[in-house]
Amino acid sequence: VHISAERIRDELVKILLSHRPSAGIEIMRESNILTAILPELSECAGVKQPELHAFDVYYHSLYSCDHAPADKLVIRLAALLHDIGKPSCVTQTDSSETRFYGHEKKGAEMSQKILERLRFSNREIDDVSHLIQEHMFQYEPAWNDAAVRRFIRRVGQENIPDLIKLRMADQAGMQGRIIDSPLLAQLQGRIESVLVSENALSLKDLEVDGLMLMKELGVKPSPAIGTILDFLLESVLEDPALNSQGKLLEIAKNFYKTRININGVP
């Protein structure tokens, strides 16, 4: 009997948006359906984790999914698949500790293929894989404001709320219960402070653009303009006071002269 990928996707979505997805997924595993639909998740069963985890990768993934917001399909998908790359990344340290280096990158790649196979939308695929790619962020109170701004830029301001919810679900899935995280709350507060201060977080926030640079430098459109804009944004992330047209054009001229057009060729 052939069942379309679209039909399988729709039934899986019903399970994921239920009160406790882990119950439905576990029934799928016990009846050997999961191996046919999500073999990558089945392979997580029995993969042990370090001391902070009470469960193997499979059950941790299920319980993380349970604790993700029930009305957010993207977050529930990300929670279910966030550690999907661990079985292929497992290593043992010299002190016999289990580690999964790079599993977030591997997991992001695997989730793309899984969701493409199940005919999820391109937007859902991109959003889920991006959350998985970024879910291992390590915030420290020692971060300065520039580090917070870079974090926002890398993750994307629009993705911050979902990533925070994914981290909360991930933490809850470690012990099967909600865990208070002062560091996560502190990071949220610092992000809000940076956003309220309206600092430049993307190229569109800079007080100069490519056309201004080309006019000021007397050059034609080229990849060098993008390189200069990226450097200007990095400079402003470090020191928001630099985000004025005059200061940025001066920085751009110096960067162009010393880093790009070193020989002074027009």
Secondary structure by P-SEA (a helix, b strand, c coil): ccccaaaaaaaaaaaaacccaaaaaaaaaaacccccccaaaaaaccccccccccccaaaaaaaaaaacccccaaaaaaaacccccccccccccccccccccaaaaaaaaaaaaaaaaacccaaaaaaaaaaaacccbbbbccccaaaaaaaaaaacccaaaaaaaaaaaaaaacccbbbbbaaaaaaaaaaaaaaaaccccccccccccaaaaaaaacccccaaaaaaaaaaaaaaaaccccccaaaaaaaaaaaaaccccccccc
